[in-house]
Structure formats: structure tokens, C-alpha cells
Amino acid sequence: MLRQFIKRLAPDPETIRKHPSLRLFQRWLHDANLWHLNRYSVSSAVFIGFLVSFLPLPMHMVTAAIIAIWWRANVPVAVSAVWLSNPVTIPVQLYLAYKTGARILHLPQHEFAFELSKQWVRSQFDTLWQPLLLGCLICGLAAAMLGWAAVRIIWRMQAIARWRARQHRRTLRK
């Protein structure tokens, strides 16, 4: 069930290989393991996508694709999993990450009003960067491990259910 759902949503590997922006990665994109849907490749891809989605970097999708190629995980799933962070969830993620980092570093947690301006970033950067970066790493690793474990457990449960259904059909035939 999970495999069919992912197959339905994932683009065709040949379409991705021929995309003009991916010419740089052409020789690696022909590795079949990057497109297979198995428990290892999908759970690894979810781990990569969730981890990268918490990191305060530009170009999350490109970063996730590069790591997935290097780790030989499913590229479309890794790139899709990055969308855990989106314009709606990113403020919540960054706030949670800052609070987590400040608590671990035993720093006073400053209340701040976020402004999207260079001046605000320059004035607040010195006090926010350490707890924010540490919190992003910790929250990203926590989300990645939970996503990895959830995929592995769901995949295993579905495999067991399919195996039991096959056994049940065999006993009915006898």
C-alpha cells in the first residue's frame, strides 16, 4: 500500500534524468537504487528529507537530492520529504528549534518579534545563531529519526499483513 502510494506520486525516473537543471548529476542519476522503492531506500530518503528540512539553508530540495544520491536513497522521496518545511511550518520549526537550542545551552530565552529585513537579522544574529543552529540540528535529527522509524515500522507491518494474507489464501486452497 505504501509502495503503491509512493509510485503514484513519484515522477518517472526518465523525466527526472532528462531535466535540464540536473545535467550536472547525469552520471549518478542512472543508478537504479536511486529510484527503487524498498524499505531501506524510502526510510533513508525520509531521514534525509526531514533532516534537511530543519536546517537553515537555502535550496533544501537540491541539498536533499545531493545527499540522497551520495547515500543511495530514493531521490524523489527525499526531495518530497523536504516539504515538511514550507512557508506555513517554517516559522514554527525555527521557533521550536531556537527554544530547544536555548534550553540546551542554558541561555535566557529572549522573546523576539521576527521581521524579514536585513537590519533585523544583523541586530539579532549575535544572540540567536548558536541556539538556533543547535536547535535546528537537534530537531532535525529527532524528526529524521522519527520519520525513519515510522517508515520502517509501517513498511514492516504491511509486509507482515501481506505475508499473512498469502498464507491465509494458501490454507483456503488446500
C-alpha positions as CSV (number, residue, x, y, z in Angstrom):
1,M,0.0,0.0,0.0
2,L,2.8,2.5,0.9
3,R,4.8,1.4,-2.2
4,Q,1.8,2.0,-4.5
5,F,1.1,5.4,-2.9
6,I,4.7,6.5,-3.5
7,K,4.8,5.1,-7.0
8,R,1.6,7.1,-7.8
9,L,3.1,10.3,-6.6
10,A,6.7,10.0,-7.8
11,P,7.7,11.3,-11.2
12,D,9.1,9.0,-13.8
13,P,12.9,8.5,-13.4
14,E,13.4,9.1,-17.1
15,T,11.7,12.5,-16.8
16,I,14.0,13.5,-13.9
17,R,17.1,12.2,-15.7
18,K,16.4,14.4,-18.7
19,H,15.6,17.6,-16.7
20,P,18.0,20.3,-17.9
21,S,18.9,21.5,-14.4
22,L,20.1,18.0,-13.4
23,R,22.7,17.7,-16.2
24,L,25.5,18.1,-13.6
25,F,24.3,14.8,-11.9
26,Q,23.7,12.7,-15.1
27,R,26.3,10.0,-14.4
28,W,24.9,9.4,-10.9
29,L,21.2,9.5,-11.8
30,H,21.5,6.3,-13.8
31,D,22.0,4.3,-10.6
32,A,18.8,2.2,-10.2
33,N,19.0,2.2,-6.4
34,L,18.1,5.9,-6.5
35,W,14.6,5.0,-7.9
36,H,13.8,1.7,-6.2
37,L,11.1,1.6,-3.6
38,N,12.2,-0.6,-0.8
39,R,12.3,-0.3,2.9
40,Y,15.9,0.9,3.0
41,S,15.8,3.5,0.2
42,V,12.5,5.0,1.3
43,S,13.3,5.2,5.0
44,S,16.7,6.6,4.3
45,A,15.1,9.2,1.9
46,V,12.6,10.3,4.6
47,F,15.5,10.6,7.1
48,I,17.4,12.8,4.7
49,G,14.4,14.9,3.7
50,F,13.3,15.5,7.3
51,L,16.8,16.4,8.5
52,V,17.4,18.8,5.6
53,S,14.0,20.4,6.1
54,F,15.1,21.7,9.6
55,L,18.5,23.0,8.5
56,P,18.6,26.8,8.0
57,L,20.0,26.5,4.4
58,P,18.8,27.7,1.1
59,M,17.8,25.2,-1.6
60,H,16.6,22.4,0.6
61,M,15.5,20.3,-2.4
62,V,18.9,20.4,-4.1
63,T,20.7,19.6,-0.8
64,A,18.4,16.7,-0.2
65,A,18.9,15.4,-3.7
66,I,22.7,15.6,-3.4
67,I,22.7,13.8,-0.1
68,A,20.2,11.1,-1.4
69,I,22.5,10.5,-4.4
70,W,25.5,10.2,-2.2
71,W,23.7,8.0,0.3
72,R,22.0,6.0,-2.5
73,A,18.5,6.7,-1.1
74,N,15.4,7.3,-3.2
75,V,15.8,10.7,-4.7
76,P,12.1,11.6,-5.3
77,V,11.1,10.7,-1.8
78,A,14.0,12.6,-0.3
79,V,13.1,15.7,-2.3
80,S,9.4,15.3,-1.4
81,A,10.1,14.9,2.3
82,V,11.9,18.3,2.4
83,W,8.4,19.8,2.1
84,L,7.9,19.2,5.8
85,S,9.2,22.7,6.0
86,N,7.1,25.1,3.9
87,P,6.1,28.7,4.2
88,V,3.4,27.7,6.8
89,T,5.5,25.5,9.0
90,I,9.0,27.1,8.8
91,P,8.3,29.8,11.5
92,V,7.0,27.2,13.9
93,Q,10.1,25.0,13.1
94,L,12.5,27.8,13.6
95,Y,10.9,28.9,16.8
96,L,10.9,25.4,18.2
97,A,14.5,25.0,17.2
98,Y,15.5,28.2,18.8
99,K,13.7,27.3,22.1
100,T,15.3,23.9,22.1
101,G,18.8,25.2,21.4
102,A,18.5,27.9,24.1
103,R,17.3,25.4,26.6
104,I,20.1,23.0,25.9
105,L,22.7,25.8,26.0
106,H,21.2,27.2,29.2
107,L,20.7,30.6,27.6
108,P,18.0,33.0,28.5
109,Q,15.2,32.6,26.0
110,H,14.6,36.0,24.5
111,E,11.2,36.9,23.2
112,F,11.6,38.4,19.8
113,A,9.4,39.6,17.0
114,F,10.6,38.3,13.7
115,E,11.0,40.7,10.9
116,L,12.0,39.9,7.4
117,S,14.7,42.5,7.0
118,K,18.5,42.7,6.8
119,Q,18.6,45.2,9.6
120,W,16.7,42.8,12.0
121,V,18.9,39.9,11.0
122,R,22.1,41.9,11.6
123,S,20.9,43.1,15.0
124,Q,19.6,39.8,16.3
125,F,22.1,37.4,14.7
126,D,24.7,37.5,17.5
127,T,22.1,36.4,20.1
128,L,20.2,33.9,18.0
129,W,22.6,32.0,15.8
130,Q,24.0,29.5,18.3
131,P,20.8,28.3,19.9
132,L,19.0,28.4,16.5
133,L,21.7,26.3,14.8
134,L,21.9,23.7,17.6
135,G,18.2,23.5,17.9
136,C,17.8,23.0,14.1
137,L,20.3,20.1,14.3
138,I,18.6,18.5,17.3
139,C,15.1,19.0,16.0
140,G,16.1,17.9,12.5
141,L,17.7,14.7,13.8
142,A,14.7,14.0,16.1
143,A,12.3,14.4,13.2
144,A,14.5,12.4,10.8
145,M,14.8,9.5,13.3
146,L,11.0,9.5,13.9
147,G,10.3,9.6,10.2
148,W,12.8,6.8,9.5
149,A,11.4,4.6,12.3
150,A,7.8,5.3,11.2
151,V,8.5,4.3,7.6
152,R,10.4,1.1,8.7
153,I,7.6,0.1,11.1
154,I,4.8,0.8,8.6
155,W,6.6,-1.0,5.8
156,R,7.3,-4.0,8.1
157,M,3.6,-4.1,9.3
158,Q,2.4,-4.0,5.7
159,A,4.9,-6.8,4.7
160,I,3.6,-9.0,7.6
161,A,0.0,-8.3,6.7
162,R,0.7,-9.3,3.0
163,W,2.5,-12.4,4.1
164,R,-0.4,-13.4,6.4
165,A,-2.9,-12.8,3.7
166,R,-0.9,-15.1,1.3
167,Q,-0.7,-17.7,4.0
168,H,-4.4,-17.5,4.5
169,R,-5.2,-17.8,0.8
170,R,-2.9,-20.9,0.7
171,T,-4.7,-22.5,3.5
172,L,-8.1,-21.9,1.8
173,R,-6.9,-23.6,-1.4
174,K,-5.9,-26.8,0.4
